[in-house]
Amino acid sequence: MASHASALKAHRQSLKNRERNRQYRSRLRNALRSIRTAIDGNDLAGVKSALQQTVSLIDTMASKGVIHRNAAGRHKSRLAARLAHRTRNA
């Protein structure tokens, strides 16, 4: 265990950051899951607003460093492609 005051503080901060990041990742997974089910269920009216909120959440997480910016771009791209495929074939 750390014994210096600065190391103890860094440990406390890492615990807080880990919990915050865990909550962000959980929010992201839930948002992605809900928007995928909405797209697959052809609920296109609800998808538009949900997509905007999800993309905003993804961008926020990337800017805070919770996820990598390439991962954020990949999530957004796949959601947009899935939505475009559904609207084309609907």
PyMOL Python script that loads the backbone (N, CA, C, O; Angstrom):
from pymol import cmd

cmd.read_pdbstr("""\
ATOM      1  N   MET A   1       0.840  -1.180   0.000  1.00  0.00           N
ATOM      2  CA  MET A   1       0.000   0.000   0.000  1.00  0.00           C
ATOM      3  C   MET A   1       0.884   1.242   0.000  1.00  0.00           C
ATOM      4  O   MET A   1       1.987   1.237   0.547  1.00  0.00           O
ATOM      5  N   ALA A   2       0.390   2.285  -0.612  1.00  0.00           N
ATOM      6  CA  ALA A   2       1.135   3.530  -0.688  1.00  0.00           C
ATOM      7  C   ALA A   2       1.246   4.175   0.689  1.00  0.00           C
ATOM      8  O   ALA A   2       0.338   4.060   1.512  1.00  0.00           O
ATOM      9  N   SER A   3       2.360   4.852   0.934  1.00  0.00           N
ATOM     10  CA  SER A   3       2.542   5.484   2.236  1.00  0.00           C
ATOM     11  C   SER A   3       2.713   6.998   2.152  1.00  0.00           C
ATOM     12  O   SER A   3       2.472   7.695   3.138  1.00  0.00           O
ATOM     13  N   HIS A   4       3.120   7.517   1.004  1.00  0.00           N
ATOM     14  CA  HIS A   4       3.262   8.961   0.857  1.00  0.00           C
ATOM     15  C   HIS A   4       1.885   9.588   0.669  1.00  0.00           C
ATOM     16  O   HIS A   4       0.970   8.966   0.131  1.00  0.00           O
ATOM     17  N   ALA A   5       1.760  10.814   1.118  1.00  0.00           N
ATOM     18  CA  ALA A   5       0.478  11.510   1.026  1.00  0.00           C
ATOM     19  C   ALA A   5       0.038  11.655  -0.429  1.00  0.00           C
ATOM     20  O   ALA A   5      -1.141  11.486  -0.741  1.00  0.00           O
ATOM     21  N   SER A   6       0.977  11.967  -1.315  1.00  0.00           N
ATOM     22  CA  SER A   6       0.617  12.147  -2.720  1.00  0.00           C
ATOM     23  C   SER A   6       0.187  10.824  -3.352  1.00  0.00           C
ATOM     24  O   SER A   6      -0.706  10.799  -4.198  1.00  0.00           O
ATOM     25  N   ALA A   7       0.822   9.725  -2.941  1.00  0.00           N
ATOM     26  CA  ALA A   7       0.446   8.415  -3.474  1.00  0.00           C
ATOM     27  C   ALA A   7      -0.927   8.002  -2.951  1.00  0.00           C
ATOM     28  O   ALA A   7      -1.715   7.394  -3.675  1.00  0.00           O
ATOM     29  N   LEU A   8      -1.208   8.329  -1.705  1.00  0.00           N
ATOM     30  CA  LEU A   8      -2.525   8.022  -1.146  1.00  0.00           C
ATOM     31  C   LEU A   8      -3.618   8.808  -1.874  1.00  0.00           C
ATOM     32  O   LEU A   8      -4.686   8.279  -2.181  1.00  0.00           O
ATOM     33  N   LYS A   9      -3.326  10.067  -2.138  1.00  0.00           N
ATOM     34  CA  LYS A   9      -4.299  10.894  -2.865  1.00  0.00           C
ATOM     35  C   LYS A   9      -4.502  10.362  -4.279  1.00  0.00           C
ATOM     36  O   LYS A   9      -5.634  10.292  -4.758  1.00  0.00           O
ATOM     37  N   ALA A  10      -3.426   9.991  -4.945  1.00  0.00           N
ATOM     38  CA  ALA A  10      -3.535   9.448  -6.303  1.00  0.00           C
ATOM     39  C   ALA A  10      -4.360   8.161  -6.306  1.00  0.00           C
ATOM     40  O   ALA A  10      -5.126   7.909  -7.235  1.00  0.00           O
ATOM     41  N   HIS A  11      -4.198   7.355  -5.265  1.00  0.00           N
ATOM     42  CA  HIS A  11      -4.977   6.123  -5.166  1.00  0.00           C
ATOM     43  C   HIS A  11      -6.463   6.427  -4.991  1.00  0.00           C
ATOM     44  O   HIS A  11      -7.311   5.793  -5.620  1.00  0.00           O
ATOM     45  N   ARG A  12      -6.778   7.413  -4.122  1.00  0.00           N
ATOM     46  CA  ARG A  12      -8.178   7.806  -3.933  1.00  0.00           C
ATOM     47  C   ARG A  12      -8.771   8.314  -5.245  1.00  0.00           C
ATOM     48  O   ARG A  12      -9.906   7.988  -5.592  1.00  0.00           O
ATOM     49  N   GLN A  13      -7.993   9.114  -5.966  1.00  0.00           N
ATOM     50  CA  GLN A  13      -8.482   9.649  -7.241  1.00  0.00           C
ATOM     51  C   GLN A  13      -8.706   8.537  -8.253  1.00  0.00           C
ATOM     52  O   GLN A  13      -9.675   8.569  -9.011  1.00  0.00           O
ATOM     53  N   SER A  14      -7.813   7.553  -8.266  1.00  0.00           N
ATOM     54  CA  SER A  14      -7.965   6.463  -9.231  1.00  0.00           C
ATOM     55  C   SER A  14      -9.225   5.656  -8.944  1.00  0.00           C
ATOM     56  O   SER A  14      -9.890   5.190  -9.869  1.00  0.00           O
ATOM     57  N   LEU A  15      -9.558   5.490  -7.661  1.00  0.00           N
ATOM     58  CA  LEU A  15     -10.780   4.764  -7.312  1.00  0.00           C
ATOM     59  C   LEU A  15     -12.021   5.526  -7.778  1.00  0.00           C
ATOM     60  O   LEU A  15     -12.960   4.932  -8.308  1.00  0.00           O
ATOM     61  N   LYS A  16     -12.018   6.845  -7.576  1.00  0.00           N
ATOM     62  CA  LYS A  16     -13.151   7.667  -8.020  1.00  0.00           C
ATOM     63  C   LYS A  16     -13.278   7.627  -9.539  1.00  0.00           C
ATOM     64  O   LYS A  16     -14.370   7.466 -10.084  1.00  0.00           O
ATOM     65  N   ASN A  17     -12.126   7.777 -10.218  1.00  0.00           N
ATOM     66  CA  ASN A  17     -12.153   7.773 -11.685  1.00  0.00           C
ATOM     67  C   ASN A  17     -12.599   6.430 -12.231  1.00  0.00           C
ATOM     68  O   ASN A  17     -13.331   6.372 -13.219  1.00  0.00           O
ATOM     69  N   ARG A  18     -12.164   5.345 -11.594  1.00  0.00           N
ATOM     70  CA  ARG A  18     -12.566   4.021 -12.057  1.00  0.00           C
ATOM     71  C   ARG A  18     -14.068   3.840 -11.944  1.00  0.00           C
ATOM     72  O   ARG A  18     -14.704   3.309 -12.854  1.00  0.00           O
ATOM     73  N   GLU A  19     -14.640   4.283 -10.824  1.00  0.00           N
ATOM     74  CA  GLU A  19     -16.090   4.165 -10.638  1.00  0.00           C
ATOM     75  C   GLU A  19     -16.845   5.033 -11.641  1.00  0.00           C
ATOM     76  O   GLU A  19     -17.854   4.605 -12.200  1.00  0.00           O
ATOM     77  N   ARG A  20     -16.355   6.252 -11.868  1.00  0.00           N
ATOM     78  CA  ARG A  20     -17.000   7.145 -12.827  1.00  0.00           C
ATOM     79  C   ARG A  20     -16.938   6.559 -14.233  1.00  0.00           C
ATOM     80  O   ARG A  20     -17.932   6.575 -14.960  1.00  0.00           O
ATOM     81  N   ASN A  21     -15.766   6.040 -14.617  1.00  0.00           N
ATOM     82  CA  ASN A  21     -15.623   5.444 -15.941  1.00  0.00           C
ATOM     83  C   ASN A  21     -16.502   4.211 -16.095  1.00  0.00           C
ATOM     84  O   ASN A  21     -17.050   3.964 -17.169  1.00  0.00           O
ATOM     85  N   ARG A  22     -16.637   3.436 -15.021  1.00  0.00           N
ATOM     86  CA  ARG A  22     -17.480   2.249 -15.065  1.00  0.00           C
ATOM     87  C   ARG A  22     -18.940   2.633 -15.302  1.00  0.00           C
ATOM     88  O   ARG A  22     -19.649   1.961 -16.050  1.00  0.00           O
ATOM     89  N   GLN A  23     -19.383   3.712 -14.664  1.00  0.00           N
ATOM     90  CA  GLN A  23     -20.753   4.177 -14.864  1.00  0.00           C
ATOM     91  C   GLN A  23     -20.962   4.702 -16.280  1.00  0.00           C
ATOM     92  O   GLN A  23     -22.007   4.464 -16.886  1.00  0.00           O
ATOM     93  N   TYR A  24     -19.964   5.419 -16.811  1.00  0.00           N
ATOM     94  CA  TYR A  24     -20.058   5.909 -18.186  1.00  0.00           C
ATOM     95  C   TYR A  24     -20.154   4.749 -19.167  1.00  0.00           C
ATOM     96  O   TYR A  24     -20.983   4.774 -20.076  1.00  0.00           O
ATOM     97  N   ARG A  25     -19.310   3.732 -18.990  1.00  0.00           N
ATOM     98  CA  ARG A  25     -19.329   2.587 -19.897  1.00  0.00           C
ATOM     99  C   ARG A  25     -20.654   1.847 -19.828  1.00  0.00           C
ATOM    100  O   ARG A  25     -21.163   1.367 -20.840  1.00  0.00           O
ATOM    101  N   SER A  26     -21.205   1.759 -18.631  1.00  0.00           N
ATOM    102  CA  SER A  26     -22.502   1.109 -18.461  1.00  0.00           C
ATOM    103  C   SER A  26     -23.594   1.904 -19.178  1.00  0.00           C
ATOM    104  O   SER A  26     -24.453   1.329 -19.846  1.00  0.00           O
ATOM    105  N   ARG A  27     -23.553   3.226 -19.035  1.00  0.00           N
ATOM    106  CA  ARG A  27     -24.523   4.079 -19.750  1.00  0.00           C
ATOM    107  C   ARG A  27     -24.397   3.901 -21.254  1.00  0.00           C
ATOM    108  O   ARG A  27     -25.401   3.845 -21.964  1.00  0.00           O
ATOM    109  N   LEU A  28     -23.158   3.811 -21.739  1.00  0.00           N
ATOM    110  CA  LEU A  28     -22.940   3.643 -23.169  1.00  0.00           C
ATOM    111  C   LEU A  28     -23.502   2.314 -23.649  1.00  0.00           C
ATOM    112  O   LEU A  28     -24.203   2.262 -24.661  1.00  0.00           O
ATOM    113  N   ARG A  29     -23.199   1.237 -22.928  1.00  0.00           N
ATOM    114  CA  ARG A  29     -23.693  -0.078 -23.341  1.00  0.00           C
ATOM    115  C   ARG A  29     -25.212  -0.119 -23.352  1.00  0.00           C
ATOM    116  O   ARG A  29     -25.810  -0.681 -24.270  1.00  0.00           O
ATOM    117  N   ASN A  30     -25.846   0.474 -22.336  1.00  0.00           N
ATOM    118  CA  ASN A  30     -27.308   0.504 -22.294  1.00  0.00           C
ATOM    119  C   ASN A  30     -27.881   1.333 -23.440  1.00  0.00           C
ATOM    120  O   ASN A  30     -28.881   0.945 -24.044  1.00  0.00           O
ATOM    121  N   ALA A  31     -27.260   2.463 -23.741  1.00  0.00           N
ATOM    122  CA  ALA A  31     -27.740   3.308 -24.837  1.00  0.00           C
ATOM    123  C   ALA A  31     -27.597   2.591 -26.173  1.00  0.00           C
ATOM    124  O   ALA A  31     -28.505   2.632 -27.003  1.00  0.00           O
ATOM    125  N   LEU A  32     -26.456   1.932 -26.382  1.00  0.00           N
ATOM    126  CA  LEU A  32     -26.249   1.209 -27.636  1.00  0.00           C
ATOM    127  C   LEU A  32     -27.240   0.069 -27.770  1.00  0.00           C
ATOM    128  O   LEU A  32     -27.790  -0.160 -28.847  1.00  0.00           O
ATOM    129  N   ARG A  33     -27.467  -0.642 -26.685  1.00  0.00           N
ATOM    130  CA  ARG A  33     -28.405  -1.771 -26.712  1.00  0.00           C
ATOM    131  C   ARG A  33     -29.813  -1.280 -27.042  1.00  0.00           C
ATOM    132  O   ARG A  33     -30.503  -1.892 -27.857  1.00  0.00           O
ATOM    133  N   SER A  34     -30.245  -0.188 -26.420  1.00  0.00           N
ATOM    134  CA  SER A  34     -31.605   0.301 -26.642  1.00  0.00           C
ATOM    135  C   SER A  34     -31.786   0.839 -28.057  1.00  0.00           C
ATOM    136  O   SER A  34     -32.834   0.634 -28.670  1.00  0.00           O
ATOM    137  N   ILE A  35     -30.772   1.526 -28.577  1.00  0.00           N
ATOM    138  CA  ILE A  35     -30.927   2.073 -29.926  1.00  0.00           C
ATOM    139  C   ILE A  35     -30.886   0.963 -30.976  1.00  0.00           C
ATOM    140  O   ILE A  35     -31.561   1.056 -32.001  1.00  0.00           O
ATOM    141  N   ARG A  36     -30.097  -0.089 -30.728  1.00  0.00           N
ATOM    142  CA  ARG A  36     -30.077  -1.220 -31.666  1.00  0.00           C
ATOM    143  C   ARG A  36     -31.425  -1.925 -31.699  1.00  0.00           C
ATOM    144  O   ARG A  36     -31.908  -2.295 -32.769  1.00  0.00           O
ATOM    145  N   THR A  37     -32.031  -2.110 -30.538  1.00  0.00           N
ATOM    146  CA  THR A  37     -33.344  -2.757 -30.518  1.00  0.00           C
ATOM    147  C   THR A  37     -34.394  -1.867 -31.171  1.00  0.00           C
ATOM    148  O   THR A  37     -35.310  -2.372 -31.820  1.00  0.00           O
ATOM    149  N   ALA A  38     -34.277  -0.550 -31.010  1.00  0.00           N
ATOM    150  CA  ALA A  38     -35.218   0.365 -31.651  1.00  0.00           C
ATOM    151  C   ALA A  38     -35.058   0.329 -33.166  1.00  0.00           C
ATOM    152  O   ALA A  38     -36.048   0.359 -33.897  1.00  0.00           O
ATOM    153  N   ILE A  39     -33.826   0.265 -33.637  1.00  0.00           N
ATOM    154  CA  ILE A  39     -33.593   0.193 -35.087  1.00  0.00           C
ATOM    155  C   ILE A  39     -34.122  -1.125 -35.639  1.00  0.00           C
ATOM    156  O   ILE A  39     -34.780  -1.152 -36.679  1.00  0.00           O
ATOM    157  N   ASP A  40     -33.830  -2.221 -34.933  1.00  0.00           N
ATOM    158  CA  ASP A  40     -34.281  -3.527 -35.403  1.00  0.00           C
ATOM    159  C   ASP A  40     -35.793  -3.665 -35.320  1.00  0.00           C
ATOM    160  O   ASP A  40     -36.392  -4.422 -36.083  1.00  0.00           O
ATOM    161  N   GLY A  41     -36.412  -2.936 -34.397  1.00  0.00           N
ATOM    162  CA  GLY A  41     -37.861  -2.982 -34.258  1.00  0.00           C
ATOM    163  C   GLY A  41     -38.575  -2.005 -35.178  1.00  0.00           C
ATOM    164  O   GLY A  41     -39.795  -1.862 -35.088  1.00  0.00           O
ATOM    165  N   ASN A  42     -37.850  -1.334 -36.057  1.00  0.00           N
ATOM    166  CA  ASN A  42     -38.405  -0.370 -37.017  1.00  0.00           C
ATOM    167  C   ASN A  42     -39.157   0.771 -36.338  1.00  0.00           C
ATOM    168  O   ASN A  42     -40.142   1.274 -36.878  1.00  0.00           O
ATOM    169  N   ASP A  43     -38.701   1.177 -35.168  1.00  0.00           N
ATOM    170  CA  ASP A  43     -39.263   2.318 -34.461  1.00  0.00           C
ATOM    171  C   ASP A  43     -38.470   3.560 -34.873  1.00  0.00           C
ATOM    172  O   ASP A  43     -37.758   4.151 -34.061  1.00  0.00           O
ATOM    173  N   LEU A  44     -38.602   3.947 -36.139  1.00  0.00           N
ATOM    174  CA  LEU A  44     -37.739   4.974 -36.701  1.00  0.00           C
ATOM    175  C   LEU A  44     -38.002   6.367 -36.131  1.00  0.00           C
ATOM    176  O   LEU A  44     -37.118   7.223 -36.162  1.00  0.00           O
ATOM    177  N   ALA A  45     -39.198   6.600 -35.615  1.00  0.00           N
ATOM    178  CA  ALA A  45     -39.483   7.907 -35.020  1.00  0.00           C
ATOM    179  C   ALA A  45     -38.676   8.099 -33.739  1.00  0.00           C
ATOM    180  O   ALA A  45     -38.123   9.173 -33.501  1.00  0.00           O
ATOM    181  N   GLY A  46     -38.614   7.071 -32.930  1.00  0.00           N
ATOM    182  CA  GLY A  46     -37.866   7.163 -31.684  1.00  0.00           C
ATOM    183  C   GLY A  46     -36.370   7.070 -31.881  1.00  0.00           C
ATOM    184  O   GLY A  46     -35.591   7.505 -31.033  1.00  0.00           O
ATOM    185  N   VAL A  47     -35.975   6.502 -33.001  1.00  0.00           N
ATOM    186  CA  VAL A  47     -34.549   6.290 -33.262  1.00  0.00           C
ATOM    187  C   VAL A  47     -33.827   7.604 -33.499  1.00  0.00           C
ATOM    188  O   VAL A  47     -32.676   7.756 -33.089  1.00  0.00           O
ATOM    189  N   LYS A  48     -34.472   8.545 -34.147  1.00  0.00           N
ATOM    190  CA  LYS A  48     -33.808   9.799 -34.502  1.00  0.00           C
ATOM    191  C   LYS A  48     -33.320  10.552 -33.260  1.00  0.00           C
ATOM    192  O   LYS A  48     -32.171  10.989 -33.209  1.00  0.00           O
ATOM    193  N   SER A  49     -34.187  10.699 -32.271  1.00  0.00           N
ATOM    194  CA  SER A  49     -33.773  11.411 -31.065  1.00  0.00           C
ATOM    195  C   SER A  49     -32.800  10.569 -30.245  1.00  0.00           C
ATOM    196  O   SER A  49     -31.855  11.095 -29.657  1.00  0.00           O
ATOM    197  N   ALA A  50     -33.039   9.263 -30.212  1.00  0.00           N
ATOM    198  CA  ALA A  50     -32.143   8.377 -29.458  1.00  0.00           C
ATOM    199  C   ALA A  50     -30.751   8.366 -30.077  1.00  0.00           C
ATOM    200  O   ALA A  50     -29.750   8.298 -29.363  1.00  0.00           O
ATOM    201  N   LEU A  51     -30.689   8.432 -31.398  1.00  0.00           N
ATOM    202  CA  LEU A  51     -29.395   8.449 -32.079  1.00  0.00           C
ATOM    203  C   LEU A  51     -28.627   9.720 -31.721  1.00  0.00           C
ATOM    204  O   LEU A  51     -27.422   9.671 -31.471  1.00  0.00           O
ATOM    205  N   GLN A  52     -29.310  10.838 -31.698  1.00  0.00           N
ATOM    206  CA  GLN A  52     -28.657  12.102 -31.364  1.00  0.00           C
ATOM    207  C   GLN A  52     -28.120  12.073 -29.929  1.00  0.00           C
ATOM    208  O   GLN A  52     -27.007  12.534 -29.676  1.00  0.00           O
ATOM    209  N   GLN A  53     -28.899  11.539 -29.002  1.00  0.00           N
ATOM    210  CA  GLN A  53     -28.453  11.460 -27.607  1.00  0.00           C
ATOM    211  C   GLN A  53     -27.291  10.486 -27.461  1.00  0.00           C
ATOM    212  O   GLN A  53     -26.351  10.747 -26.710  1.00  0.00           O
ATOM    213  N   THR A  54     -27.352   9.364 -28.175  1.00  0.00           N
ATOM    214  CA  THR A  54     -26.293   8.362 -28.077  1.00  0.00           C
ATOM    215  C   THR A  54     -24.996   8.887 -28.661  1.00  0.00           C
ATOM    216  O   THR A  54     -23.928   8.680 -28.085  1.00  0.00           O
ATOM    217  N   VAL A  55     -25.074   9.563 -29.797  1.00  0.00           N
ATOM    218  CA  VAL A  55     -23.874  10.132 -30.413  1.00  0.00           C
ATOM    219  C   VAL A  55     -23.266  11.183 -29.486  1.00  0.00           C
ATOM    220  O   VAL A  55     -22.044  11.268 -29.359  1.00  0.00           O
ATOM    221  N   SER A  56     -24.108  11.973 -28.846  1.00  0.00           N
ATOM    222  CA  SER A  56     -23.613  12.971 -27.895  1.00  0.00           C
ATOM    223  C   SER A  56     -22.905  12.300 -26.725  1.00  0.00           C
ATOM    224  O   SER A  56     -21.856  12.766 -26.281  1.00  0.00           O
ATOM    225  N   LEU A  57     -23.476  11.209 -26.227  1.00  0.00           N
ATOM    226  CA  LEU A  57     -22.855  10.463 -25.133  1.00  0.00           C
ATOM    227  C   LEU A  57     -21.510   9.880 -25.566  1.00  0.00           C
ATOM    228  O   LEU A  57     -20.537   9.924 -24.813  1.00  0.00           O
ATOM    229  N   ILE A  58     -21.461   9.341 -26.768  1.00  0.00           N
ATOM    230  CA  ILE A  58     -20.221   8.760 -27.290  1.00  0.00           C
ATOM    231  C   ILE A  58     -19.144   9.835 -27.413  1.00  0.00           C
ATOM    232  O   ILE A  58     -17.994   9.615 -27.033  1.00  0.00           O
ATOM    233  N   ASP A  59     -19.522  10.999 -27.945  1.00  0.00           N
ATOM    234  CA  ASP A  59     -18.557  12.094 -28.085  1.00  0.00           C
ATOM    235  C   ASP A  59     -18.052  12.576 -26.727  1.00  0.00           C
ATOM    236  O   ASP A  59     -16.868  12.869 -26.561  1.00  0.00           O
ATOM    237  N   THR A  60     -18.959  12.654 -25.768  1.00  0.00           N
ATOM    238  CA  THR A  60     -18.561  13.074 -24.419  1.00  0.00           C
ATOM    239  C   THR A  60     -17.562  12.099 -23.830  1.00  0.00           C
ATOM    240  O   THR A  60     -16.561  12.510 -23.242  1.00  0.00           O
ATOM    241  N   MET A  61     -17.825  10.817 -23.983  1.00  0.00           N
ATOM    242  CA  MET A  61     -16.932   9.806 -23.434  1.00  0.00           C
ATOM    243  C   MET A  61     -15.570   9.844 -24.110  1.00  0.00           C
ATOM    244  O   MET A  61     -14.545   9.652 -23.455  1.00  0.00           O
ATOM    245  N   ALA A  62     -15.553  10.088 -25.400  1.00  0.00           N
ATOM    246  CA  ALA A  62     -14.278  10.162 -26.112  1.00  0.00           C
ATOM    247  C   ALA A  62     -13.488  11.394 -25.666  1.00  0.00           C
ATOM    248  O   ALA A  62     -12.270  11.324 -25.508  1.00  0.00           O
ATOM    249  N   SER A  63     -14.172  12.513 -25.465  1.00  0.00           N
ATOM    250  CA  SER A  63     -13.469  13.726 -25.056  1.00  0.00           C
ATOM    251  C   SER A  63     -12.925  13.601 -23.638  1.00  0.00           C
ATOM    252  O   SER A  63     -11.900  14.204 -23.319  1.00  0.00           O
ATOM    253  N   LYS A  64     -13.589  12.832 -22.783  1.00  0.00           N
ATOM    254  CA  LYS A  64     -13.124  12.638 -21.409  1.00  0.00           C
ATOM    255  C   LYS A  64     -12.081  11.539 -21.305  1.00  0.00           C
ATOM    256  O   LYS A  64     -11.473  11.358 -20.249  1.00  0.00           O
ATOM    257  N   GLY A  65     -11.868  10.807 -22.383  1.00  0.00           N
ATOM    258  CA  GLY A  65     -10.857   9.762 -22.375  1.00  0.00           C
ATOM    259  C   GLY A  65     -11.344   8.432 -21.836  1.00  0.00           C
ATOM    260  O   GLY A  65     -10.536   7.545 -21.561  1.00  0.00           O
ATOM    261  N   VAL A  66     -12.647   8.277 -21.680  1.00  0.00           N
ATOM    262  CA  VAL A  66     -13.180   7.010 -21.197  1.00  0.00           C
ATOM    263  C   VAL A  66     -13.033   5.940 -22.271  1.00  0.00           C
ATOM    264  O   VAL A  66     -12.665   4.801 -21.985  1.00  0.00           O
ATOM    265  N   ILE A  67     -13.327   6.325 -23.511  1.00  0.00           N
ATOM    266  CA  ILE A  67     -13.083   5.437 -24.644  1.00  0.00           C
ATOM    267  C   ILE A  67     -12.187   6.167 -25.633  1.00  0.00           C
ATOM    268  O   ILE A  67     -12.100   7.395 -25.614  1.00  0.00           O
ATOM    269  N   HIS A  68     -11.532   5.418 -26.485  1.00  0.00           N
ATOM    270  CA  HIS A  68     -10.639   6.007 -27.485  1.00  0.00           C
ATOM    271  C   HIS A  68     -11.466   6.682 -28.570  1.00  0.00           C
ATOM    272  O   HIS A  68     -12.597   6.278 -28.842  1.00  0.00           O
ATOM    273  N   ARG A  69     -10.896   7.713 -29.188  1.00  0.00           N
ATOM    274  CA  ARG A  69     -11.663   8.435 -30.212  1.00  0.00           C
ATOM    275  C   ARG A  69     -11.938   7.567 -31.430  1.00  0.00           C
ATOM    276  O   ARG A  69     -12.955   7.758 -32.096  1.00  0.00           O
ATOM    277  N   ASN A  70     -11.064   6.625 -31.738  1.00  0.00           N
ATOM    278  CA  ASN A  70     -11.339   5.712 -32.849  1.00  0.00           C
ATOM    279  C   ASN A  70     -12.488   4.771 -32.503  1.00  0.00           C
ATOM    280  O   ASN A  70     -13.298   4.439 -33.368  1.00  0.00           O
ATOM    281  N   ALA A  71     -12.566   4.347 -31.264  1.00  0.00           N
ATOM    282  CA  ALA A  71     -13.682   3.502 -30.826  1.00  0.00           C
ATOM    283  C   ALA A  71     -14.987   4.295 -30.907  1.00  0.00           C
ATOM    284  O   ALA A  71     -16.023   3.755 -31.293  1.00  0.00           O
ATOM    285  N   ALA A  72     -14.932   5.565 -30.546  1.00  0.00           N
ATOM    286  CA  ALA A  72     -16.119   6.414 -30.635  1.00  0.00           C
ATOM    287  C   ALA A  72     -16.577   6.537 -32.085  1.00  0.00           C
ATOM    288  O   ALA A  72     -17.766   6.416 -32.378  1.00  0.00           O
ATOM    289  N   GLY A  73     -15.638   6.775 -32.980  1.00  0.00           N
ATOM    290  CA  GLY A  73     -15.981   6.866 -34.396  1.00  0.00           C
ATOM    291  C   GLY A  73     -16.546   5.566 -34.930  1.00  0.00           C
ATOM    292  O   GLY A  73     -17.468   5.571 -35.745  1.00  0.00           O
ATOM    293  N   ARG A  74     -15.999   4.459 -34.474  1.00  0.00           N
ATOM    294  CA  ARG A  74     -16.483   3.145 -34.912  1.00  0.00           C
ATOM    295  C   ARG A  74     -17.929   2.922 -34.451  1.00  0.00           C
ATOM    296  O   ARG A  74     -18.760   2.440 -35.222  1.00  0.00           O
ATOM    297  N   HIS A  75     -18.225   3.269 -33.204  1.00  0.00           N
ATOM    298  CA  HIS A  75     -19.594   3.114 -32.699  1.00  0.00           C
ATOM    299  C   HIS A  75     -20.570   3.963 -33.507  1.00  0.00           C
ATOM    300  O   HIS A  75     -21.631   3.487 -33.911  1.00  0.00           O
ATOM    301  N   LYS A  76     -20.206   5.223 -33.740  1.00  0.00           N
ATOM    302  CA  LYS A  76     -21.099   6.126 -34.463  1.00  0.00           C
ATOM    303  C   LYS A  76     -21.299   5.658 -35.901  1.00  0.00           C
ATOM    304  O   LYS A  76     -22.412   5.706 -36.425  1.00  0.00           O
ATOM    305  N   SER A  77     -20.229   5.210 -36.532  1.00  0.00           N
ATOM    306  CA  SER A  77     -20.315   4.761 -37.910  1.00  0.00           C
ATOM    307  C   SER A  77     -21.213   3.533 -38.045  1.00  0.00           C
ATOM    308  O   SER A  77     -22.035   3.446 -38.958  1.00  0.00           O
ATOM    309  N   ARG A  78     -21.045   2.596 -37.128  1.00  0.00           N
ATOM    310  CA  ARG A  78     -21.845   1.369 -37.203  1.00  0.00           C
ATOM    311  C   ARG A  78     -23.317   1.639 -36.928  1.00  0.00           C
ATOM    312  O   ARG A  78     -24.186   1.020 -37.541  1.00  0.00           O
ATOM    313  N   LEU A  79     -23.604   2.563 -36.008  1.00  0.00           N
ATOM    314  CA  LEU A  79     -24.997   2.919 -35.755  1.00  0.00           C
ATOM    315  C   LEU A  79     -25.617   3.588 -36.981  1.00  0.00           C
ATOM    316  O   LEU A  79     -26.744   3.274 -37.365  1.00  0.00           O
ATOM    317  N   ALA A  80     -24.876   4.508 -37.587  1.00  0.00           N
ATOM    318  CA  ALA A  80     -25.394   5.204 -38.774  1.00  0.00           C
ATOM    319  C   ALA A  80     -25.597   4.230 -39.926  1.00  0.00           C
ATOM    320  O   ALA A  80     -26.591   4.324 -40.647  1.00  0.00           O
ATOM    321  N   ALA A  81     -24.673   3.302 -40.107  1.00  0.00           N
ATOM    322  CA  ALA A  81     -24.803   2.320 -41.178  1.00  0.00           C
ATOM    323  C   ALA A  81     -25.992   1.403 -40.936  1.00  0.00           C
ATOM    324  O   ALA A  81     -26.718   1.056 -41.868  1.00  0.00           O
ATOM    325  N   ARG A  82     -26.186   1.016 -39.692  1.00  0.00           N
ATOM    326  CA  ARG A  82     -27.316   0.139 -39.353  1.00  0.00           C
ATOM    327  C   ARG A  82     -28.633   0.850 -39.600  1.00  0.00           C
ATOM    328  O   ARG A  82     -29.577   0.255 -40.121  1.00  0.00           O
ATOM    329  N   LEU A  83     -28.702   2.127 -39.227  1.00  0.00           N
ATOM    330  CA  LEU A  83     -29.915   2.911 -39.447  1.00  0.00           C
ATOM    331  C   LEU A  83     -30.170   3.108 -40.930  1.00  0.00           C
ATOM    332  O   LEU A  83     -31.309   2.993 -41.382  1.00  0.00           O
ATOM    333  N   ALA A  84     -29.124   3.403 -41.693  1.00  0.00           N
ATOM    334  CA  ALA A  84     -29.273   3.601 -43.135  1.00  0.00           C
ATOM    335  C   ALA A  84     -29.741   2.323 -43.812  1.00  0.00           C
ATOM    336  O   ALA A  84     -30.568   2.366 -44.722  1.00  0.00           O
ATOM    337  N   HIS A  85     -29.217   1.192 -43.374  1.00  0.00           N
ATOM    338  CA  HIS A  85     -29.612  -0.100 -43.948  1.00  0.00           C
ATOM    339  C   HIS A  85     -31.090  -0.385 -43.663  1.00  0.00           C
ATOM    340  O   HIS A  85     -31.812  -0.880 -44.528  1.00  0.00           O
ATOM    341  N   ARG A  86     -31.533  -0.065 -42.434  1.00  0.00           N
ATOM    342  CA  ARG A  86     -32.925  -0.297 -42.064  1.00  0.00           C
ATOM    343  C   ARG A  86     -33.871   0.609 -42.828  1.00  0.00           C
ATOM    344  O   ARG A  86     -34.929   0.167 -43.278  1.00  0.00           O
ATOM    345  N   THR A  87     -33.502   1.874 -42.978  1.00  0.00           N
ATOM    346  CA  THR A  87     -34.396   2.813 -43.664  1.00  0.00           C
ATOM    347  C   THR A  87     -34.451   2.517 -45.154  1.00  0.00           C
ATOM    348  O   THR A  87     -35.474   2.743 -45.801  1.00  0.00           O
ATOM    349  N   ARG A  88     -33.346   2.012 -45.699  1.00  0.00           N
ATOM    350  CA  ARG A  88     -33.310   1.657 -47.121  1.00  0.00           C
ATOM    351  C   ARG A  88     -34.214   0.446 -47.399  1.00  0.00           C
ATOM    352  O   ARG A  88     -34.897   0.395 -48.422  1.00  0.00           O
ATOM    353  N   ASN A  89     -34.209  -0.510 -46.490  1.00  0.00           N
ATOM    354  CA  ASN A  89     -34.957  -1.747 -46.706  1.00  0.00           C
ATOM    355  C   ASN A  89     -36.340  -1.733 -46.071  1.00  0.00           C
ATOM    356  O   ASN A  89     -37.067  -2.723 -46.164  1.00  0.00           O
ATOM    357  N   ALA A  90     -36.716  -0.643 -45.432  1.00  0.00           N
ATOM    358  CA  ALA A  90     -38.018  -0.605 -44.757  1.00  0.00           C
ATOM    359  C   ALA A  90     -39.132  -0.295 -45.718  1.00  0.00           C
ATOM    360  O   ALA A  90     -40.293  -0.225 -45.316  1.00  0.00           O
TER     361      ALA A  90
END
""", "prot")
cmd.dss("prot")
cmd.show_as("cartoon", "prot")
cmd.util.cbc("prot")
cmd.orient("prot")
